[in-house]
Amino acid sequence: MLNQLLWEFLSIYLNLGLAAGLTCGALLLLRPLLKRVLSPRQRLLLWMTAWLSAYVPQWYQILSWPHVLPVTFRDLITPRTMENLSFDRVPAYFPDCQWEQQINLALPGGSYMPLSLEPWMAPLAGAVLLGGVVLLTLYFDRRSKGIKAQASQGRLLDWDGPELKPFYGLKPADDYVLVRLCKGLPTSFVYQKAEKFDGIKYNMIYLQEGLSPERMGMVLRHEFNHLKRKHPWMKVIITCGLVLHWWNPLIWLAYKYTCLDLEMDCDRFTLEQLSPQNCREYAKTLVELGAGKQIWDAPLAFGESDGAARVKAAVTWKKRPVYVVQEPWKQKNFWLRLPGCLLFLLLLLFFVGGPSNVVLPADVDIQITQQFGSQENFLQQELDRLGLPNSVTVQQGWRSFQQARFFNAVYQLSDGRWVESSWYRYSDGTWSHMGWDWLSGPPDLAGYTAYYL
């Protein structure tokens, strides 16, 4: 019983990780195009459709509801859905609990691979996967505490003091933010809820010592914008997704480029607040402060990421004009940006929305064989139910699945007649006959699959 529950949990967990990994892989393949036509913020929203789907089946199901396009990405990667009705829309590459027997590992496109599930497999897989989650969690925790311990030795700056008073206008009014000036930091960064004073946890900005006033102003603006753009929450979400699905290499690549898009989104937002002259200074700041240094393994901290890409984006970026008329569509820039917005909406709808019930016919073959002993026994019971003589046999058979728990079977008998039979699957995995009808002639078999010839 415990093995069955463990396998059921592992199948849900692995299915979510595989589905999220395939979505991340598609976004990685599209990245050269997305960098040219979408803003970093739009790319982040697409990334979050993958990350938010990696946690619990209910979240995946919610994102599957807006099925607007005729075909979505989730349609393409879903060979079957989970048999538990509350998780219908989650792809089931691994089936629900079918212990100590042959199972079918489903592949995108509806193909499958028969596997024999042994009693020792689920405990071993569970131990390996849980061990990886625990080790990576401990590593991230140790790394975060180490960075915070090093940075907390820095000198706490007073907002009314000479260093920060010129930049007081940058401070968000609704955030508790303190600044420390630190020696030996590889890069300046912000750490959410890092230190506690008087019972209140403050967001901390840790600055490299030796910054000029101009550089300090730009770094402060950049780190404040991380908070304004809610990037710390996004960083927590993607880090938890990485820890949960550490075994998927596509998740690691997605984590790297999501962190890069977080920084580029912050850069873009910061550049929009600066004058053209200061934009050039901002790009120089990225170069001079060594923007290639990265704090990727501290879940609540932001450091610099992929300096070359960020510097190139900052140099080539052009400030968007502010609309001064009530009809923005009269501005030339509006029509230049419109294709990118439409493409973003199209991609967003493509990566959400999924099938509600998809059945792998090979699974039904296994279930029927277990229940009736063989396909021949199943067909013989169908004929016996009709009261036909032994001389009448089934020549051909087709099946159609309307939902995960229903199928219709159409048979052509050896005497030339056609009959249709309906079946329903109970929660315990057994199939029950619901009824049959004689057909007047050959039916329309569109949507049916031949399974007995």
C-alpha positions as CSV (number, residue, x, y, z in Angstrom):
1,M,0.0,0.0,0.0
2,L,2.8,2.4,0.9
3,N,4.6,1.6,-2.4
4,Q,1.4,2.4,-4.3
5,L,1.0,5.7,-2.6
6,L,4.7,6.5,-3.2
7,W,4.4,5.7,-6.9
8,E,1.3,7.8,-7.2
9,F,3.1,10.8,-5.7
10,L,6.2,10.2,-7.8
11,S,4.1,10.0,-11.0
12,I,2.5,13.4,-10.3
13,Y,5.8,14.9,-9.4
14,L,7.7,13.6,-12.4
15,N,4.8,14.5,-14.8
16,L,4.9,18.1,-13.6
17,G,8.7,18.3,-13.9
18,L,8.7,16.9,-17.4
19,A,5.8,19.2,-18.6
20,A,7.5,22.2,-17.2
21,G,10.9,21.2,-18.7
22,L,9.3,20.8,-22.2
23,T,7.8,24.3,-21.9
24,C,11.2,25.7,-20.8
25,G,12.9,23.9,-23.7
26,A,10.5,25.4,-26.2
27,L,11.1,28.9,-24.8
28,L,14.9,28.3,-25.0
29,L,14.6,27.3,-28.7
30,L,12.5,30.4,-29.3
31,R,14.9,32.7,-27.4
32,P,16.8,34.2,-30.4
33,L,13.4,35.3,-31.8
34,L,12.0,36.4,-28.4
35,K,15.0,38.6,-27.7
36,R,14.4,40.6,-30.9
37,V,10.7,41.1,-30.7
38,L,9.7,40.9,-27.0
39,S,10.6,43.1,-24.1
40,P,12.3,41.5,-21.0
41,R,9.1,41.9,-19.1
42,Q,7.1,40.0,-21.7
43,R,9.7,37.2,-21.7
44,L,9.5,37.0,-17.9
45,L,5.7,36.5,-18.2
46,L,6.3,33.6,-20.6
47,W,8.9,32.1,-18.3
48,M,6.4,32.2,-15.4
49,T,3.9,30.1,-17.4
50,A,6.4,27.3,-17.1
51,W,7.6,27.9,-13.5
52,L,4.1,28.3,-12.0
53,S,3.1,25.0,-13.7
54,A,5.9,23.1,-12.0
55,Y,4.5,23.0,-8.5
56,V,1.0,21.4,-8.0
57,P,-1.4,20.0,-10.6
58,Q,-4.1,22.5,-9.7
59,W,-1.9,25.4,-10.9
60,Y,-1.2,23.6,-14.1
61,Q,-4.9,23.0,-14.6
62,I,-5.8,26.6,-13.9
63,L,-3.3,27.7,-16.6
64,S,-4.9,25.2,-19.0
65,W,-8.3,26.7,-18.9
66,P,-7.9,29.6,-21.4
67,H,-7.8,27.3,-24.5
68,V,-8.4,29.9,-27.2
69,L,-6.2,28.8,-30.0
70,P,-7.1,25.7,-32.1
71,V,-3.8,24.0,-31.0
72,T,-1.7,24.9,-28.0
73,F,1.8,23.8,-26.9
74,R,0.2,21.7,-24.1
75,D,-1.9,19.9,-26.7
76,L,1.3,18.9,-28.5
77,I,3.1,17.6,-25.4
78,T,0.2,15.7,-23.8
79,P,0.1,12.1,-24.8
80,R,-2.6,11.4,-22.1
81,T,-4.0,13.1,-19.0
82,M,-4.0,11.8,-15.5
83,E,-6.9,9.5,-14.7
84,N,-7.8,11.3,-11.4
85,L,-10.6,13.6,-12.5
86,S,-9.3,16.6,-10.4
87,F,-6.0,16.5,-12.3
88,D,-7.4,16.0,-15.8
89,R,-5.3,18.5,-17.7
90,V,-1.9,17.4,-16.4
91,P,0.2,15.4,-18.9
92,A,0.7,11.8,-17.6
93,Y,3.9,10.6,-19.1
94,F,4.0,8.2,-16.2
95,P,0.6,6.6,-15.5
96,D,-1.4,6.6,-12.2
97,C,-0.6,3.9,-9.7
98,Q,-0.5,0.5,-11.4
99,W,1.7,-1.5,-9.2
100,E,3.7,-4.7,-10.0
101,Q,2.7,-5.0,-13.6
102,Q,3.5,-3.6,-17.0
103,I,2.9,0.1,-17.5
104,N,3.2,2.3,-20.5
105,L,5.6,5.3,-20.4
106,A,3.8,7.8,-22.7
107,L,5.7,10.0,-25.1
108,P,4.5,13.3,-26.8
109,G,2.6,12.5,-29.9
110,G,0.7,9.5,-28.5
111,S,3.5,6.9,-28.8
112,Y,4.4,4.8,-25.7
113,M,7.0,2.5,-24.3
114,P,6.0,-0.6,-22.3
115,L,7.9,-0.9,-19.0
116,S,7.8,-3.4,-16.1
117,L,7.4,-1.8,-12.7
118,E,9.2,-3.6,-10.0
119,P,8.5,-3.1,-6.2
120,W,12.0,-1.7,-5.5
121,M,11.9,1.0,-8.2
122,A,9.6,3.6,-6.5
123,P,11.5,3.6,-3.1
124,L,14.8,3.9,-4.9
125,A,13.6,6.7,-7.2
126,G,12.0,8.5,-4.2
127,A,15.2,8.3,-2.2
128,V,17.3,9.7,-5.0
129,L,14.9,12.5,-5.9
130,L,14.3,13.5,-2.3
131,G,18.1,13.4,-1.6
132,G,18.7,15.8,-4.4
133,V,16.1,18.2,-3.1
134,V,17.5,18.1,0.4
135,L,21.1,18.6,-0.7
136,L,20.4,21.5,-3.1
137,T,18.2,23.1,-0.4
138,L,21.0,22.9,2.1
139,Y,23.5,24.3,-0.4
140,F,21.3,27.3,-1.2
141,D,20.7,27.9,2.4
142,R,24.4,27.7,3.3
143,R,25.3,29.9,0.3
144,S,22.7,32.5,1.2
145,K,23.7,32.7,4.9
146,G,27.4,33.0,3.8
147,I,26.7,35.9,1.5
148,K,24.5,37.6,4.0
149,A,27.1,37.1,6.8
150,Q,29.8,38.6,4.7
151,A,27.7,41.6,3.6
152,S,26.2,42.3,7.0
153,Q,29.7,43.2,8.2
154,G,29.5,46.3,6.1
155,R,28.9,49.8,7.5
156,L,25.2,50.7,7.8
157,L,24.5,54.0,6.0
158,D,22.1,56.7,7.3
159,W,19.6,57.9,4.8
160,D,20.1,61.4,6.2
161,G,23.8,61.1,6.0
162,P,26.2,62.5,3.4
163,E,26.5,59.3,1.4
164,L,22.7,58.7,0.8
165,K,21.0,62.0,1.3
166,P,21.5,63.0,-2.4
167,F,19.6,59.8,-3.4
168,Y,16.8,59.9,-0.8
169,G,14.3,60.5,-3.6
170,L,15.0,57.1,-5.0
171,K,13.8,55.3,-1.9
172,P,10.4,53.5,-2.3
173,A,7.9,55.0,0.1
174,D,6.3,51.6,0.8
175,D,9.4,49.5,1.3
176,Y,11.6,49.2,4.4
177,V,15.1,49.5,2.8
178,L,18.5,49.9,4.4
179,V,21.9,50.2,2.8
180,R,25.3,48.9,3.8
181,L,28.7,49.8,2.4
182,C,30.8,46.6,2.3
183,K,34.4,45.7,1.6
184,G,35.3,42.8,-0.7
185,L,32.0,42.2,-2.3
186,P,32.2,40.8,-5.9
187,T,29.2,42.9,-6.9
188,S,26.5,45.1,-5.3
189,F,23.1,43.4,-4.8
190,V,19.8,43.6,-3.0
191,Y,18.6,40.9,-0.5
192,Q,15.0,40.7,0.4
193,K,14.1,40.7,4.1
194,A,17.7,40.2,5.0
195,E,18.1,41.9,8.4
196,K,15.9,42.6,11.3
197,F,15.8,45.8,13.3
198,D,13.2,46.6,16.1
199,G,11.1,43.6,15.0
200,I,10.9,44.6,11.4
201,K,12.7,42.8,8.6
202,Y,14.3,45.2,6.1
203,N,15.2,44.8,2.5
204,M,19.0,45.3,2.3
205,I,21.1,46.8,-0.4
206,Y,24.7,45.9,-0.1
207,L,27.0,48.2,-2.0
208,Q,30.6,47.7,-3.0
209,E,32.9,50.1,-1.2
210,G,34.6,52.7,-3.4
211,L,31.7,53.7,-5.6
212,S,31.7,57.2,-6.9
213,P,28.5,59.3,-6.2
214,E,27.4,58.9,-9.8
215,R,27.9,55.1,-9.7
216,M,26.2,54.8,-6.3
217,G,23.1,56.6,-7.6
218,M,22.8,54.3,-10.6
219,V,23.4,51.2,-8.5
220,L,20.8,52.3,-5.9
221,R,18.3,53.0,-8.6
222,H,18.8,49.6,-10.2
223,E,18.4,47.7,-6.9
224,F,15.4,49.7,-5.9
225,N,13.8,48.8,-9.2
226,H,14.3,45.1,-8.4
227,L,11.9,45.7,-5.5
228,K,9.5,47.8,-7.5
229,R,9.3,45.1,-10.2
230,K,8.6,42.4,-7.6
231,H,11.6,40.5,-8.8
232,P,12.4,38.9,-5.4
233,W,9.2,37.0,-5.5
234,M,9.9,35.8,-9.0
235,K,13.4,34.7,-7.9
236,V,11.9,32.7,-5.0
237,I,9.4,31.0,-7.4
238,I,12.0,30.0,-9.9
239,T,14.5,28.9,-7.2
240,C,12.0,26.6,-5.6
241,G,11.2,25.2,-9.0
242,L,14.9,24.5,-9.6
243,V,15.2,22.7,-6.3
244,L,12.1,20.6,-6.9
245,H,13.1,19.5,-10.4
246,W,16.9,19.5,-10.0
247,W,17.1,16.3,-12.2
248,N,15.8,18.1,-15.3
249,P,18.7,19.9,-17.2
250,L,16.2,22.1,-19.1
251,I,15.1,23.5,-15.8
252,W,18.7,24.5,-15.0
253,L,19.0,26.3,-18.4
254,A,15.7,28.0,-17.9
255,Y,16.8,29.2,-14.4
256,K,19.9,30.8,-15.9
257,Y,18.0,32.7,-18.6
258,T,15.2,33.7,-16.4
259,C,17.7,35.2,-14.0
260,L,19.2,37.1,-17.0
261,D,15.8,38.4,-18.0
262,L,15.1,39.5,-14.5
263,E,18.3,41.7,-14.7
264,M,17.5,42.9,-18.2
265,D,14.0,43.8,-17.2
266,C,15.5,45.8,-14.3
267,D,18.0,47.4,-16.7
268,R,15.2,48.4,-19.1
269,F,13.1,49.9,-16.3
270,T,16.1,51.8,-15.0
271,L,17.1,53.2,-18.4
272,E,13.6,54.5,-19.0
273,Q,14.1,56.7,-15.9
274,L,17.4,58.2,-17.1
275,S,18.4,60.9,-19.5
276,P,20.2,59.9,-22.7
277,Q,23.5,61.0,-21.2
278,N,22.9,59.0,-18.0
279,C,22.0,55.9,-20.1
280,R,25.5,55.9,-21.6
281,E,26.9,56.2,-18.1
282,Y,24.7,53.3,-16.9
283,A,26.2,51.1,-19.6
284,K,29.7,52.2,-18.5
285,T,28.8,51.3,-15.0
286,L,27.8,47.8,-16.0
287,V,31.2,47.4,-17.6
288,E,33.3,49.0,-14.9
289,L,31.6,47.1,-12.0
290,G,32.2,43.7,-13.7
291,A,28.7,42.8,-14.6
292,G,29.6,39.3,-15.5
293,K,29.8,38.2,-11.8
294,Q,26.6,36.4,-10.8
295,I,24.9,35.5,-7.5
296,W,22.6,32.8,-8.9
297,D,22.7,30.5,-6.0
298,A,21.2,32.8,-3.3
299,P,17.4,32.6,-3.7
300,L,16.6,36.0,-2.2
301,A,19.7,37.9,-3.5
302,F,20.2,39.7,-6.8
303,G,23.6,40.1,-8.3
304,E,24.7,40.8,-11.8
305,S,24.1,38.3,-14.6
306,D,25.7,37.9,-18.1
307,G,27.3,41.3,-18.3
308,A,28.0,41.2,-22.1
309,A,24.4,40.7,-23.0
310,R,23.2,43.4,-20.6
311,V,25.8,45.9,-21.8
312,K,24.8,45.3,-25.4
313,A,21.1,45.7,-24.6
314,A,21.8,48.9,-22.7
315,V,23.9,50.4,-25.5
316,T,21.4,49.6,-28.2
317,W,18.3,50.5,-26.2
318,K,16.3,53.5,-27.3
319,K,13.9,55.4,-25.0
320,R,10.3,55.0,-25.9
321,P,8.5,58.4,-26.5
322,V,5.9,59.6,-24.1
323,Y,2.5,59.9,-25.8
324,V,1.2,63.5,-25.6
325,V,-2.0,63.0,-27.4
326,Q,-5.1,61.1,-26.4
327,E,-5.0,58.7,-29.4
328,P,-1.7,56.7,-29.1
329,W,-2.4,54.9,-32.3
330,K,-1.6,58.2,-34.1
331,Q,2.0,57.9,-33.0
332,K,4.4,56.1,-35.4
333,N,6.0,54.2,-32.5
334,F,2.7,52.7,-31.5
335,W,2.5,50.8,-34.7
336,L,6.1,49.7,-34.5
337,R,5.4,48.1,-31.1
338,L,2.1,46.6,-32.0
339,P,3.4,43.5,-33.8
340,G,5.5,42.6,-30.7
341,C,2.5,43.0,-28.4
342,L,0.4,40.8,-30.6
343,L,3.1,38.2,-30.9
344,F,3.4,38.2,-27.1
345,L,-0.3,37.7,-26.7
346,L,-0.2,34.9,-29.3
347,L,2.7,33.1,-27.6
348,L,1.1,33.5,-24.2
349,L,-2.1,31.8,-25.4
350,F,-0.1,29.2,-27.2
351,F,1.8,28.2,-24.0
352,V,-1.4,28.0,-21.9
353,G,-4.6,26.0,-22.5
354,G,-4.6,22.3,-22.7
355,P,-6.7,19.2,-23.4
356,S,-9.2,18.1,-20.7
357,N,-9.2,14.4,-21.3
358,V,-6.7,12.4,-23.4
359,V,-6.6,8.6,-23.2
360,L,-3.7,6.4,-24.3
361,P,-5.4,3.4,-26.0
362,A,-2.6,1.1,-24.9
363,D,-3.5,1.7,-21.3
364,V,-7.0,0.5,-21.9
365,D,-5.6,-2.6,-23.6
366,I,-3.7,-3.4,-20.4
367,Q,-6.7,-2.8,-18.2
368,I,-9.0,-4.9,-20.3
369,T,-6.5,-7.7,-20.4
370,Q,-6.2,-7.6,-16.6
371,Q,-9.9,-7.7,-16.2
372,F,-11.0,-10.2,-18.8
373,G,-7.8,-12.3,-19.2
374,S,-7.3,-11.4,-22.9
375,Q,-8.7,-9.3,-25.7
376,E,-10.3,-12.5,-27.1
377,N,-12.2,-13.1,-23.8
378,F,-13.4,-9.5,-23.9
379,L,-14.7,-9.8,-27.4
380,Q,-16.3,-13.2,-26.6
381,Q,-18.2,-11.6,-23.7
382,E,-19.4,-8.9,-26.0
383,L,-20.8,-11.5,-28.4
384,D,-22.3,-13.5,-25.6
385,R,-24.1,-10.4,-24.3
386,L,-25.7,-10.0,-27.7
387,G,-26.9,-13.6,-27.7
388,L,-25.2,-14.5,-31.0
389,P,-24.4,-18.1,-32.1
390,N,-20.9,-19.3,-31.9
391,S,-20.5,-19.2,-35.6
392,V,-20.6,-15.4,-35.5
393,T,-17.3,-13.7,-34.7
394,V,-15.8,-10.2,-34.7
395,Q,-13.9,-9.4,-37.9
396,Q,-12.8,-5.8,-37.1
397,G,-13.2,-3.5,-34.1
398,W,-12.7,0.3,-33.5
399,R,-12.6,2.4,-30.4
400,S,-13.3,6.0,-29.7
401,F,-12.6,7.8,-26.4
402,Q,-14.9,10.8,-25.6
403,Q,-13.5,11.2,-22.1
404,A,-11.0,9.5,-19.9
405,R,-13.6,7.1,-18.4
406,F,-15.7,6.4,-21.4
407,F,-15.2,4.7,-24.8
408,N,-17.4,3.3,-27.6
409,A,-16.5,0.2,-29.5
410,V,-17.8,-0.5,-33.0
411,Y,-17.6,-4.0,-34.4
412,Q,-18.1,-5.5,-37.8
413,L,-19.3,-9.1,-37.4
414,S,-18.6,-12.1,-39.6
415,D,-22.3,-12.1,-40.8
416,G,-21.9,-8.5,-42.1
417,R,-23.8,-6.7,-39.4
418,W,-22.5,-3.7,-37.3
419,V,-22.9,-3.2,-33.6
420,E,-21.8,-0.4,-31.2
421,S,-21.0,-1.0,-27.5
422,S,-20.5,1.6,-24.7
423,W,-18.2,1.2,-21.7
424,Y,-17.5,3.1,-18.5
425,R,-14.4,2.9,-16.2
426,Y,-14.9,3.0,-12.4
427,S,-12.4,4.6,-10.1
428,D,-11.0,1.1,-9.1
429,G,-9.9,0.6,-12.7
430,T,-12.5,-1.9,-13.8
431,W,-14.6,-1.4,-17.0
432,S,-18.4,-1.9,-17.0
433,H,-20.7,-2.4,-20.0
434,M,-23.3,0.3,-20.4
435,G,-25.2,-0.8,-23.4
436,W,-25.2,-1.7,-27.1
437,D,-27.0,-0.7,-30.3
438,W,-27.4,-2.4,-33.7
439,L,-26.3,-0.1,-36.6
440,S,-28.1,0.0,-39.9
441,G,-24.9,0.0,-41.9
442,P,-21.2,0.9,-41.9
443,P,-20.8,3.9,-39.5
444,D,-18.7,7.1,-39.9
445,L,-15.5,6.0,-38.2
446,A,-14.0,9.5,-38.0
447,G,-12.4,9.8,-34.5
448,Y,-12.2,6.0,-34.1
449,T,-9.0,4.0,-33.8
450,A,-8.7,0.4,-35.1
451,Y,-7.7,-1.9,-32.3
452,Y,-8.8,-5.4,-33.5
453,L,-8.2,-6.6,-37.0
